[in-house]
Structures are given as C-alpha cells and as structure tokens.
Amino acid sequence: MGGQTVSAWCKEHNISTNSYYYWLRKVRETACESLPTVETENNTIVPIEVPIHTGNLNQLGQESSCDITLRLGSVTLELHNNASAVLIENILRALQNVR
C-alpha cells in the first residue's frame, strides 16, 4: 500500500474496507495455521544486533519506502514486495517467539 491509508487504497481499487479486512483476517489466519508448531525443548535463541536509527532510512542513509511495515513494541520490520517467500516465512517463525 506504500504509505496509503487502507481506506484510500480500497477506494483507489474499488474494494470495500469491510471486504479488505475480511480477506486480511483470512490471510493472517491461514498464514498462522501453516506455521509449524514450536517445540520449546529444541529452540535456540540467537541474539542479533539491531541498529537504532530514527526516520525511514535504508543502508545507504537514503529515504526508503517499504510495502509493509510491522511494529512490535520497539521493533520495526519493513518488507518490500520483492521479499522472498523463504525470508517472510523465516520472519514469521521468528516473530512467534517474540513476547
């Protein structure tokens, strides 16, 4: 949606917001159901360092625009439409362990 509000995007694509949220819920439910169950005995937590910055900058220090922004507490995750299915799957698996 690239920074547009849901209502603006729906209007532009001639879709009702109720329909949008219905299908969003269905996609999320299906995505969550397809994730494997987490076995707590075999989980290994790997610490990662997350650079802290303000604004919306890419690695070159330039403004970036992402297609999806997920925020969970102080963590912000930005995804682009060209992100691979494997990357998205791994991110969803990692987010299962975020509390």
Secondary structure, 3 states (H helix, E strand, C coil): CCCCCHHHHHHHCCCCHHHHHHHHHHHHHHHHHHCCCCCHHHCCCCCCCCCCCCCCECCCCCECCCCEEEEECCEEEEECCCCCHHHHHHHHHHHHCCC
